[in-house]
Amino acid sequence: MINTIIFDFGDVFLDLHKERAIENFNRLGLTGPNEELQELNRKFEVGAVTEEQFLEGFLKFMPNASIDEIRDAWNSVIGEIPDHRLEFLQMLCGKYRLFLLTNTDSIHIAHFENTAGYSISRDFYKCFEKVYYSYELGMRKPDPKVFEYLIRKHELSPKRTLFIDDRADNTEAAASLGMNVWTLKPGIEDVVELFDRKIIVQNDRTRYLQDD
């Protein structure tokens, strides 16, 4: 039987507005995919560059933008946690060991906490035994070392652990270590439907949530 659930954050609990962020960056002069900025983002998500270095990295491609404009555009992807998801999470407390594992950065987390407010962020965080941010861990999904670290540190049984994420590469990495996984499809599925689905996928087979 599943006794532990590890959740992703963005597009699982927190709504993300990716198109809005793209539009805001386009208005500042950034066009098309940018491999250099994508690599800079990966470094920022594991704490390898500072906030200042990250934001200034955009100036090369948007010389007329200010640092504040870049920060605002970066944060415009961050939405809210709908009440029904927070209530669902609170319902799980005490029934399962709960962890949050997210690829993120210090700018986004600070913005979420400021906009959500103390009460909401406190109520959200206290549901988890431990919250893991990639920029603090120095590792990011889908590196299997991230999952191995959680398994060792918290003495988790992979076969009794469910990992929920919206990216297939992340769930595939978790499944390779024996975890049960659900690759949630944002806009089509909602995390609150977990018990309606009844099944999770592990290594191309199905298991019921209450199976031993």
Secondary structure, DSSP 8 states (H G I E B T S, - for coil): ---EEEE--BTTTB-B-HHHHHHHHHHTT--S--HHHHHHHHHHHTTSS-HHHHHHHTTTT-TTS-HHHHHHHHHTTB----HHHHHHHHHHBTTBEEEEEE---HHHHHHHHHHHHHHHHHHHHTT-SEEEEHHHHT--TT-HHHHHHHHHHHT--GGGEEEEES-HHHHHHHHTTT-EEEE--BTTB-GGGHHHH-EEEETTEEEETT--
